[in-house]
Amino acid sequence: MLAPPEVGSCAFISAQGQMIRTSRVVEIHESNRHKVCFETMNTNYCVLLSPAPALMKGLVRLCA
């Protein structure tokens, strides 16, 4: 994740050298230092933050 998902905005996920832009986020189900689970208009995502949970630690706090 490049930034924490935010309701009403698209999320950006970087995985295996590719950038994924989601449709608009409608609900955040779970957000902690290990994973972020959220629902967009089209898909449910559960993004595991390893191998870089330390990078997301500060970002997840912003969502809480």
Residue pairs with C-beta under 8 A, 6 or more apart in sequence:
1 11
1 12
1 13
1 14
1 36
1 47
1 49
1 56
1 59
2 12
2 13
2 14
3 11
3 12
3 59
4 31
4 36
4 59
4 60
4 62
4 63
5 11
5 22
5 25
5 28
5 31
5 36
5 38
5 45
5 63
6 25
6 63
7 25
7 26
7 27
7 28
8 24
8 25
9 24
9 25
10 21
10 22
10 23
10 24
10 25
10 40
11 21
11 22
11 25
11 38
11 40
11 45
12 19
12 20
12 21
12 22
13 19
13 20
13 22
13 45
13 47
14 20
22 40
22 42
22 43
22 45
23 40
23 41
23 42
23 43
24 40
24 41
25 38
25 39
25 40
26 39
26 40
26 41
27 38
27 39
28 36
28 37
28 38
28 39
28 63
29 37
29 38
29 39
29 44
30 36
30 37
30 46
31 37
31 38
31 60
31 63
31 64
32 60
33 49
33 53
33 56
33 57
33 60
34 48
34 49
34 50
34 53
35 46
35 47
35 48
35 49
36 45
36 46
36 47
36 49
36 56
36 60
36 63
37 44
37 45
37 46
37 47
38 44
38 45
39 45
49 55
49 56
